[in-house]
């Protein structure tokens, strides 16, 4: 409990908007994907990534953040 709220709070504090969110349980593990708009973010992508990593530790989860352009390049067919 509190994982979605914790991540949403970090994004809200950084002035990022959640565009889409999906969550499921995979092989008994909670998995969540959030698409966030960081156009108005008050910090760099690297700073936000570090805040998400640190916040995830406090929540007892691992958070992996990736820029959309890099994600798209890695998943191109």
Secondary structure, 3 states (H helix, E strand, C coil): CCHHHHHHHHHHHCCCEEEEEEEEEECCEEEEEEEEECCCCCCCHHHHHHHHHHHHHHHCCCCCCCCHHHHHHHCCC
